[in-house]
Amino acid sequence: MITPQQLTLEMKEKGEILKRLAFKFTKDPEEIQELVQQTFVLSLKCADNYINNPKLVAWLYVIMKNSYINTYRNNRKRIKFEKYQSSNYRNEGCTEPSSINEAGYKFLFSDVKSLLQKYPPCYYSLFQSYIEGYKYRELADKYGLPEGTVKTRIYHMRKLLQKNLDKKLYTA
């Protein structure tokens, strides 16, 4: 058996080792410090279970690992419960107070549409189908083009749109 005072002295010596071991579980310095402190507290509570042998670090590591796992599980349960609660509120018709300003989207969409119509109809219809969610392979089959050509045309259309929309934003 080891006294709590002896354990405290040995743990102070092993503090840096414990910090390096805690780095395996998390990269956040605050969480590492909290995990080491929690390990010290739990080891002092269980000091009577420790048999004086040279494997103090291994014993502390097991305490640290179990402490981290318990904290992780509790956080996961809490987040799951919070999501469950908020989904129940939504099902009852309650929503969080918010407003969505769709005016910006309407202006942007009209700008994109007007720019797209300036290009040849085959490019316009191809890009429109891509925006609607068709895959490259499906577009290649639909328009009778090689898949590489479809990818190239869509890539060029996106680049032209980006360039023209940037010009439009800076001149506005």
N, C-alpha and C positions, 0 to 999 in steps of 0.2 A: 504494500500500500504506500501511496505517496500523499503527502499533505498538500492542501491547496496552495500554500505558500511556495513549496518546492515546484509544484506544477506551474505556477505563475512565472517563476524565474526561468524555468526551462522553456516555457512558451514564448517568453520575450526573446530568448536566444534564437528560437526557431521561427520568429515572426516573418522574416524575409523569405524563408523557404516556403512558408504557408502562402505568402502573397504570390510567389511564382506558381505554386500549385493552383491557386484560385484563378490564375490567368487562363487555365485550361477551360474553365467553366464560363467565364465572361471576360470581355475586353474593357468594360467600363471601370475606371479606377474607383469610383464611388461604390459600385457594387462589390468590387474586390475587397475594399476596406470593410464594408458591411459584412461580407461573408467571413472574413478573418475574425472580426469582432464576435460575430455570432458563434463561430467555432470555439473561440476562447470561452464564451459564456457557457455553452453547452458542455465543454470539456470540464469546466469547473463544477458544474452540476453533477457530472458523472465521474468525478475524481476518485471516488471510492471504488469504481469498477476497474480503474487502471492498475495493472500490476507492474511494478517497477521493472521494466526491461528496456533495452536500448531502442525499441521501435516506437518511440513517442510520435515521430512524424507520421508514421503509417497509421497510428491510432487517430491522430488529429485529422489526417486526410480522409479517413472513413467518415468521421463526424462531419467534416466539411462537405463531402460529397452527398451524404444523406440530407444535410441541411439545405443544400442547393436544390436537390431534387424535390424536397418537400415544398420549398418556396416556389419553385417553378410550377409544380402541380397546383398549388393554391392560387397562383396568379392565373393559370389557365382556366381553372374552375370559375374564378371571379369574372374573367372576361367573358366566358361562355354564359354565365348567369346574366351579366349586364346586357349582352346581345339578346338573350332570351326575353328579358324584361322589355327592352326597347321594341322588339318585334311584337310583343303582346300589345303594347301601346299603339303601334301602327295598325295592328289588326282591328283595334277598337275605334280606329278613325282619328286618333291623335297623331299629330305630327309635330316635329320641332319647328319653332318659328323660323321661317326663312323665306326669302323671295328670290326668284331667279329672274334676272334681267335678260330676256331673250332678244332684245333689240339689237345687241351687238352681233348675235348669231345671224339674225336676218340680214343685216347689212353685209356681213362677211359672205354669207351664202349667195346673196345677189351679186356681189363682186366676183366671186368664183365662177358663178354661172355665166356672167357676161364675158369673162375672160375665156372660158371654155368654148363659147359659141364663136369666138374669133378664129378658132382652129378648124381644120377640115373635119367634115362630119364623121369620117371613119375614126379619127382620133377622139373626137368628142364622145361618140357612142361607146367606144372601147373604154375610155376613162370613166364614163358614167356607169358602165357595167361593173368596173372594178370597184368604184365607190359603193355600189349596191351590195358588194360582198362576194362577187364571183371570184373564184381562184384562177390563177394564171392558166392552168391546164384547161379549165372550163372555157375560158375566154379564147384560148387557142383553138379549141374545137368549134366554138360558136362562130368565130370569124374566119376560120380556115387559114390561120397563120401559125408559123412555128412558135413554140412557147418562148423562145429567146427573143423573138421580134416583139411579142406582146410585152415582155418585161422591159425591153428597151424603150418602147413607145410610152409606156406608163411612167418609166423613170424620167424620160425627157419632158413629158407633160407636167409631172410634179415639179421638176426644176424650173420650167418656164412659169408655172403658176407661182412658185415661191418668188422668183425674180420680179414678176409683174406685180404681185401683191406687195412686195417690199417697196417697189417704186411708188405704188399707189399710196401706201402708208406714209412715206416720207414726203410726198408732194401734197398730201392732204393737210 
